[in-house]
Amino acid sequence: AIEAAIELNLKTVEAGAQGEHKIERGYLPVTTYSCHYLIDEEFRKVIEDFLVRESSQVKVVMKLLRDSGPFKEGVL
């Protein structure tokens, strides 16, 4: 996929969700977004609390994966 993207002058390649094995192939994690509306206010608060805690952990893991990725320092 990376080779085809280079040939087609694409700026990004979507490797799909999950899979630490993709890092060895040069696919580093990127932040993605989604939008949802939860009608139940109590459930919405629970999810919001979880997302606040989860997002900080995800940021830490993404930094660790990028820092230990296959590219030379300063390439990305």
N, C-alpha and C positions, 0 to 999 in steps of 0.2 A: 504494500500500500504506500509506503514512503517513497519508493522508487517511482511509482506511477504519479504520485503527487508532485515530485520534482519534475518529471517529464511534462506534466500538464500545468506546471507553474501554479499549483494550488498553495495557498498560504497555511491551511490547516488540514489535518487528517483526523477523522473520528475513529478511534480504536475501540470504542464501546466501553461499557461499564466494567469496573472491577478487574482484577487480575494483575498481581504484582509481577507476573512473568512478562508483562508488556514493557516494563521498565528496561529490561535488558535489550529490548528491541528499539529503544529510543522514545517510547511513549511515556512521557512524564505526566503526572496528574495535573488536572486543571480544575478550577472551580466551575461548577455548573449551577444553574438556578432553576427553580420551579415555583409555581404560584398555585396555592390552594386556598379555598375558603371552607372553613369548618363551621357548620351551623351551630352545633352544641358549644355554648360558651365555656362550660367547664372543661370539656375535652380540648377545646382550643387552647386554654391556659396551660393544660398539662403538656400538650405538644409544644407550645411556645417555650416552656421551661426546658424541656428536653432539647430542643433545637439550639438554645443558647449554650447549654453545656456541650452538646455534641459538636457544634461548629468550632468551638475552641480546640477540641481534641483533633478534629479533622485537619485544621490548619497546622497543628504541630506535626501530625503524621505526614502531611503533604510536604512540609519543609524538610523533614528528615529524608523522605524519598527523593526529593529534588537534590538535596545536598549529597546524597550517596549515589546519584544517578550515573549513567555511563558517559556523561559529557565532561570535558575539561572545564576547569573553573573559569568563569567569565564568558562561556559560550552562550548561555541563555540568560 
